[in-house]
């Protein structure tokens, strides 16, 4: 598994960790993002990239970050120009 930016944790705002995950569902209401691990809302430390969710986190229902094939394709195409 490879996180965006060579695995660097991004602080401030939203990290690429969530949007690049196959389990990410998107914004479910203003300012609240959800995924299959956190259906009622991704905890802010994970969303901001302060916590690496490749390892278990309390209440994540046993689901951790996995790279989305669609995101990888988009990312690779963007880099190719």
N, C-alpha and C positions, 0 to 999 in steps of 0.2 A: 504494500500500500504506500502510496506517495501523496502527501498532502501538498496543496498549492505552495508555491514559493519554497520548494525544496524542504518542506516540513517545518518551516519557521512558523511559530505561533504569532499571529497578527494581533496586536492590541489596539483597542479603540475601534469603535464601529463594529461591523460584522466581519467575521473572519471568512476566508474562503473554505474553511473546514466544513461548514454546514452546507453551503450551496454546492459543494463538490461531492456531497454524500448521496449515495443511491437511496437513502431513506428519507431525504429532505422532502417535505411537502410544500413548503412556502409559508407566506404570511397568512395567518388564519384570521387575524384582525389587526388593526393598526398597531404596529410595533411588536406584535407577538408572532413569532415564527414557530412552526411545528415540524415534527418528523415522526416516523414510526416509533422511535424510542421515547419521545416526549410529545404525546398527542395534544396535551393541553398547553404546551409552550416549552421551548428549549430554554434551559437555565441560562441566564445572561453570561455567566463566566464561560460557558461553552460557546455560546453564540458570538461572544467577543473574541474568542480564541485564547482566553486565559487558561483554559483547561483543554488538554489534548484528549479528544474523545475516541482515540483508538484503543483505549483501555476502559474497563467498566466504570460506570459512574452510578451513584445511588439512584434508584428509580428509573433506570434506562431500559427496563424490561429485557435485559440481556442483549440489547442491540447496540452495537458500536459503529463508528465511522467505517464505511466501505466506499471506495471510489465509484462514482457513477460513470458508466460507460458513455452516456450521452454528454456528460460534462467533459470527460477526457477528450472526446472527439471535438467538441466545441473549442476547448482550450488549445489542442494541437493545431486546429485549423486557424485559430487566431494568431498563434505564434508563427505559422507558416506565411501569414500575410495574405 
